[in-house]
Amino acid sequence: QVQLVESGGGLVQPGGSLRLSCAASGSIFSIKAMAWYRQAPGKQRELVAATSTGGSTNYADSVKGRFTIFRDDAKNTVYLQMNSLKPEDTAVYYCNYRFRPFASWGQGTQVTVSS
């Protein structure tokens, strides 16, 4: 069973940047499309960004031009570089497979954008 461990969240001012990391156990990582999701209080979990095994990417409209997803298959890690952060980006961020069936969800990492 693959385990996913997210890190890199924190408190940042509007306009600031953060880089999230997601380390995956197991060799299956390199053959899976991966994605970052987020869940804000009182809202459903939503897809933020995804990357295929070939490196193609897609983004939610709300983060296009500000967030970048990339992966390092040698390290079984997927990253999310977040720039120009806004208060509405505040959420718990999770990584997982892009498509079902999902791996077990990790604890996520809290991102809070506030002045």
C-alpha positions, 0 to 999 in steps of 0.5 A, a space after each residue: 500500500 502506497 503511503 503519501 506524506 505531504 509537507 511544506 505548508 505554513 502561514 504566509 502573507 498574501 502575495 507570498 510563496 510556498 513549495 509543497 512536497 509529497 513523498 510517496 513510498 513504493 515503486 508504483 509512483 513512476 507509473 502513476 499520474 499524480 495530483 494535488 488536491 485541497 480542501 477548505 473548511 466547509 468545502 469539498 475537496 477539489 483538484 488543484 493541479 495534476 501531472 502525468 507520467 510524461 510530465 504534462 500538466 493541468 491546473 484548476 482555473 483558480 490557480 493557473 499562472 500561479 501554481 506549478 506542479 512537477 515531479 521527481 520520479 527518482 525521489 518518488 516525490 511530487 511538488 507544488 510551487 505556489 506563488 502569488 498566494 491569495 487568502 482563498 488558497 487557504 486550505 489543507 493540501 493533499 496529494 494523491 493519484 490523479 485518477 481513481 482508485 486513490 491511494 489512502 489519503 495522507 494527513 495533508 499539509 495546512 496552507 494559510 494565507 493571511 496578513 
